[in-house]
Amino acid sequence: MGKGKGFCKVILFGEHFVVYGVKGVVAPISSYVEVEVVKSNKDEVIPPYQELRMNALKIAKKELGIEDGVSLKKAEFNTPESGGIGRSAAFAVAITRALADEFNIKLSEEEVNKVAFEIEKYFHGNPSGIDNTVATYKKPLIFQKGKEPVFFEMEPLNILLVSTGKRGDTKHLVLDVVKPLADRNKEIFESLCNTASLIVDEGIKALKEGNIEKIGELMNINQGLLYSIGVSTKEIEEILLSTKKYSYGGKLTGAGGGGNVIILPKNKDKVKEILNELGYKYEDIMVGK
């Protein structure tokens, strides 16, 4: 039985401004996907999403030069259900590693990442490659449009990942919400990008130092920018405002319009109590470890 694992991620700073050349910061989280495969007479996968899983399996086999039949016996998602945390990339990495394990194929991390990226192309068409890179290496990284990602070391953070219960539409938010705003307000938006860039630089410094108060403060400022460009929602704001007294800071993570919120708790029990009262689901996770 071949086994493999891939890790999910959160965006700590950056989000939409990366489209306009600003750096972003992504870090792995303790949530993961685990896959088990075994040689078989024919290719077969377990439900759900059989078509997606079958195509992912075939792409991975092709990339690895495997001609034997393979049965996907297990695909365990130890992750929150909401989107924006790189679940598909974690699966792509996990199935690549599981196949390599079952067929005794020695792969470097770079080779795992390359195969996972090919699977991600099937899932998303034109992915950045960031999600599969974090899922493979399980290291925080700085990314910037058109440049190679840069890994860095950070002090691990304990956060609460809170689901709004709604999914955001990334393409709609990028093209129909943020772009028209940026086009109508070029100088103001350029100023926002400059501010976002400063937040990222200060955020990287704070993450390296483990300065929780500063990280939370910068998250709050970053969230203010994201609210100003129209990608926050009433659910996101409710989660953040309701828990503000008991947290160092927080923000949406990913495209917005729903999805997830990250909270850096000061009093975790009180934050959890509030979220329970409001009816929001959350995960207690580690970031950057």
C-alpha positions in Angstrom: 0.0 0.0 0.0 1.5 3.3 -1.1 0.9 6.3 1.1 1.3 10.0 0.6 0.4 13.3 2.3 0.1 16.9 1.2 -0.5 20.0 3.3 -3.0 22.9 2.9 -2.2 26.6 3.3 -3.4 30.1 4.2 -2.5 33.5 2.7 -1.3 35.6 5.6 -0.7 38.9 3.7 -1.3 40.1 0.2 -4.4 38.6 -1.5 -5.8 40.6 -4.4 -2.9 43.1 -4.5 -0.6 40.3 -5.8 -2.4 40.6 -9.2 -0.9 44.1 -9.4 2.7 43.0 -8.6 2.6 43.3 -4.8 4.3 40.4 -2.8 2.1 38.0 -0.9 2.9 35.7 2.0 1.6 32.1 2.1 2.2 29.5 4.9 1.4 25.8 5.3 -1.2 24.8 7.9 -1.5 21.6 10.0 -4.5 20.5 7.9 -3.6 17.9 5.3 -4.8 15.4 2.8 -3.7 11.7 3.0 -3.9 9.2 0.1 -3.4 5.5 -0.1 -3.1 3.6 -3.4 -2.4 0.0 -4.4 -1.5 -1.9 -7.6 -4.6 -3.2 -9.3 -5.9 -4.9 -12.5 -7.4 -1.6 -13.6 -7.6 2.1 -12.5 -10.3 2.7 -10.0 -11.1 5.4 -7.4 -13.4 5.8 -4.4 -16.2 8.4 -4.4 -16.9 11.3 -4.2 -15.7 13.3 -7.3 -14.8 10.1 -9.2 -14.2 11.8 -12.5 -11.8 14.4 -10.9 -10.0 11.8 -8.9 -9.7 9.5 -11.9 -8.2 12.2 -14.1 -5.8 13.3 -11.4 -4.7 9.6 -11.0 -4.1 9.3 -14.8 -2.1 12.5 -15.0 0.1 11.5 -12.1 0.6 8.0 -13.6 1.6 9.5 -16.9 4.0 11.9 -15.4 5.6 9.1 -13.4 5.7 6.6 -16.2 3.4 4.1 -14.5 1.5 1.7 -16.8 0.1 -0.7 -14.2 -3.5 -0.4 -12.9 -3.9 1.6 -9.7 -6.7 1.6 -7.1 -7.2 4.7 -5.0 -8.2 3.1 -1.7 -8.2 6.2 0.6 -8.4 10.0 0.2 -8.8 11.4 3.7 -9.2 15.2 3.9 -8.2 16.2 7.4 -9.1 19.8 6.5 -11.9 22.3 6.8 -14.5 21.9 4.0 -14.4 25.5 2.8 -12.4 26.6 -0.1 -9.3 28.8 -0.5 -6.9 26.7 1.5 -5.4 24.6 -1.3 -7.2 21.3 -0.8 -6.8 20.2 -4.4 -3.1 21.0 -4.4 -2.7 19.0 -1.1 -4.5 16.1 -2.8 -2.3 16.4 -5.9 0.8 16.2 -3.8 -0.6 13.3 -1.7 -1.5 11.1 -4.7 1.9 11.8 -6.3 3.7 10.7 -3.2 1.4 7.7 -2.7 2.1 6.4 -6.3 5.9 6.9 -5.9 5.7 5.0 -2.6 3.7 2.1 -4.1 6.0 1.8 -7.2 9.3 2.5 -5.4 10.0 5.6 -7.4 12.5 8.0 -5.7 11.3 11.5 -6.2 12.9 14.8 -5.0 10.6 17.4 -3.6 11.1 19.4 -6.8 9.9 16.4 -8.8 6.8 15.9 -6.5 6.0 19.6 -7.0 6.3 19.3 -10.8 3.8 16.4 -11.0 1.4 18.0 -8.6 1.5 21.2 -10.7 0.4 19.2 -13.8 -2.6 17.9 -11.8 -3.4 21.4 -10.6 -3.5 22.5 -14.2 -6.3 20.0 -14.8 -8.1 21.2 -11.7 -7.8 25.0 -12.2 -6.6 25.6 -15.8 -4.0 28.3 -15.1 -2.8 28.0 -11.5 0.0 30.1 -10.0 1.8 27.0 -8.7 1.9 28.5 -5.2 -0.6 26.1 -3.6 1.2 22.9 -4.8 4.6 24.4 -3.8 3.5 25.0 -0.2 1.7 21.6 -0.2 4.9 19.9 -1.3 7.6 21.7 0.8 5.5 22.6 3.8 7.4 25.9 4.1 6.2 29.5 4.3 7.0 31.4 1.1 6.9 34.9 -0.4 5.5 35.1 -3.9 5.4 37.8 -6.4 3.9 37.8 -9.9 6.5 36.7 -12.5 9.1 35.8 -10.0 10.3 32.5 -8.3 8.8 32.0 -4.8 11.2 32.6 -1.9 11.1 30.4 1.1 11.6 31.8 4.6 11.5 30.6 8.2 8.8 31.9 10.6 7.8 31.3 14.2 4.8 29.0 14.1 1.4 30.6 14.9 -1.7 29.1 16.5 -4.7 30.5 14.7 -8.4 29.8 14.3 -9.5 29.3 10.7 -13.2 30.3 10.6 -15.5 29.4 7.7 -18.1 32.0 6.7 -20.3 29.2 5.3 -20.2 30.8 1.9 -17.9 30.3 -1.1 -16.4 33.3 -2.9 -16.0 33.4 -6.7 -12.4 34.3 -7.3 -12.7 35.1 -11.0 -15.7 37.4 -10.3 -14.0 39.2 -7.5 -10.8 39.7 -9.5 -12.3 40.8 -12.8 -15.7 42.2 -11.9 -15.1 43.8 -8.5 -11.5 44.8 -8.0 -10.4 45.5 -11.6 -13.1 48.1 -12.3 -12.4 49.8 -9.0 -8.7 49.9 -9.8 -9.4 51.2 -13.3 -11.7 54.0 -12.0 -9.3 55.1 -9.2 -5.8 54.5 -10.6 -3.8 56.8 -8.3 -5.7 55.8 -5.2 -5.4 52.1 -6.0 -1.7 52.6 -6.7 -1.4 54.1 -3.2 -3.3 51.1 -1.8 -0.9 48.7 -3.5 2.1 50.7 -2.0 0.5 50.3 1.4 -0.2 46.6 0.9 3.5 46.2 -0.1 4.6 47.9 3.1 2.3 45.6 5.1 3.8 42.5 3.5 7.4 43.7 4.2 6.6 44.5 7.9 4.6 41.2 8.1 7.5 39.1 7.0 9.7 40.8 9.6 7.1 40.2 12.3 6.6 36.6 11.3 10.3 35.9 11.4 10.5 37.5 14.9 7.3 35.8 16.2 5.9 39.2 17.1 2.3 38.2 17.6 1.0 41.7 18.5 2.6 43.2 15.4 1.3 40.4 13.2 -2.2 40.9 14.4 -2.1 44.6 14.0 -0.9 44.2 10.4 -3.6 41.7 9.7 -6.2 44.3 10.8 -4.7 46.9 8.5 -4.5 44.4 5.7 -8.2 43.6 6.3 -9.0 47.3 6.1 -7.5 47.4 2.6 -9.4 44.3 1.5 -12.7 45.8 2.8 -11.9 49.0 0.9 -11.7 47.2 -2.4 -15.0 45.4 -1.9 -14.0 41.8 -1.3 -15.1 41.5 2.4 -18.7 40.5 3.3 -21.0 41.0 6.3 -20.1 37.5 7.5 -16.4 38.2 7.4 -16.9 41.6 9.2 -19.2 40.0 11.8 -16.6 37.3 12.6 -13.8 39.9 13.0 -15.7 42.6 14.8 -17.4 40.1 17.3 -14.1 38.6 18.3 -11.9 41.7 18.1 -11.8 42.3 21.9 -10.2 38.8 22.4 -7.9 38.7 19.4 -4.6 40.2 18.3 -6.1 40.6 14.9 -7.6 38.8 11.9 -8.5 39.0 8.3 -10.1 37.2 5.4 -7.7 34.7 3.7 -7.9 34.1 0.0 -10.2 35.8 -2.5 -12.9 36.9 0.0 -16.5 37.2 -0.9 -17.0 34.4 1.6 -14.5 31.6 2.3 -12.4 31.7 5.4 -11.2 34.1 8.1 -8.0 33.8 10.1 -8.0 35.0 13.7 -4.9 35.3 15.9 -6.5 34.7 19.3 -5.5 36.5 22.5 -8.1 34.6 24.5 -8.9 31.5 22.5 -11.7 30.2 24.7 -13.6 33.5 24.5 -13.1 33.6 20.7 -14.4 30.1 20.4 -17.3 30.8 22.7 -18.4 33.8 20.5 -18.0 31.8 17.3 -20.1 29.0 18.7 -22.8 31.5 19.7 -22.8 33.0 16.2 -22.9 29.5 14.6 -19.7 29.7 12.7 -17.5 26.5 12.2 -13.8 26.8 12.9 -10.6 24.8 13.1 -7.9 25.3 15.7 -4.7 25.0 13.6 -1.0 25.7 13.5 0.5 27.8 10.7 4.1 27.7 9.4 5.0 24.4 11.1 
